[in-house]
Amino acid sequence: MRVDRDQVVAFRLAAHNLIRRLPPGRLAAAARPVGVQDSRVDSAALSLAARAEGVDATTVAAARADRKRLITIWAVRGAPYVVPVADLAVFTVGAMPTNRQSFDTFLGGWAKPIADAGLSPFDLLGQMARVARVVLDGRDLPVDDLRHAIYDRVPALHRVRRPASARADMPEPLFRALGLTGEVCITDGEGTNASIGLTEQWLGGPPPPMGPDAARSELVRRFLHAYGPATEAAFAEWTNRSRGDASQAFALVTEELAAVDAGAGGTARLLSRDVDAVRHPPVPTGVRLLPPLDPFLQQRDRATLVTDPALRGKVWRPVGPPGAIVADGRLVATWRARKTGRRLEIAVEELAPLTDHVRSEIRAEAERVAPARSCSEAMVAF
């Protein structure tokens, strides 16, 4: 089977609910495909606003704290993600490395110091999780307080020598891997101001059960539905695990996969159930303002979305990336926003000259997403 670039982009846009918005109140469905990263101010709310009608900061907070339909966890790559509570295991247990080589990939520069200390990251993580269950029992803690409490109570961590690139003694990727155990979640705030609690206590009961293989299989399905056709190498990069671990995960669903001719990129995989959808995707229409690190922008084969390397450099900057504007299936501009009182001021940088119609659509979309930043109006400057 062979598909072209336009088919792939349109298929992915539809899979991310970026062609037709979901009705109001469907936040869990909006977050369901691959979760929503929450690493920047209000980024999760902005991503959800691009996918569902009637999203504002209040509705997102209520879906988490009051209705317990969404939960924030350290998930894929150890990044904070907002995911449906029903899918908790998919993005925790399903994203956990399964062997030492894969865990070393996840740990990055901390892998060698941990190995040099004669320690197993799996054993260390188990000790850290046991401490977390004790110190968080009946209370939430600021993330830094939890970090210090665990470091003080796990003597083996003191044997690990900090790599030159690190700023603290706690191996941060290992600390974030606590989220992959499913034991802890982010109960409030973000970044260094986040509060951490025990998942079961925050939910008021045990999370929905799912075995490790079932969770890993489902994560592969979600990845391929959102980013397919894709390769095992792309899945390894997206999850920050080893290529061998990714291959084993793909093997769990091998009977559900179809091979796709990706041209110069070689053979990629697609869920068999998605073959017709990628052959005959809906026509992309409308404008969406996607925040930095939006799930749609997390696709690993960026050249599929933006063919010009110079333009890709403007969109996927390694430090302080902008948001991206998609119009009728094409990435046409980047944007940055700042709040001034109750007004959201948006600066747009065009990647190519925009028509008056597209500019008008961008202004209208800005008004739709402003409530996600707790703003009542938006002002756009091109």
ABEGO torsion letter per residue (X at the ends): XBBBAAAAAAAAAAAAGAABBBBBGAAAAAAAAAEBBBABBGAAAAAAAAABBGBBAAAAAAAAAAAGABBBBBBBGGBBBBBBAAAAAAABAAABBABAAAAAAAAEAAAAAAAAAGBBAAAAAAAAAAAAAAAABGBBBBAAAAAAAAAAABAAAAABBBBAABABABBAAAAAAAAAAGABBBABEBEAABBBBBAAAAAGEBBBBBBAAAAAAAAAAAAAAAAOBBBAAAAAAAAGBBAAAAAAAAAAAAAABBBBBAEAAEBBBBBAAAAAAAABBBBBBEBBBBBBGBAAAABABAAAABABAAAAAAABBABGBBBBBBBGGBBABBBBBBBBEABBBBBBBBABBBBAAAAAAAAAAAAAAAAAAGBABBBBBX
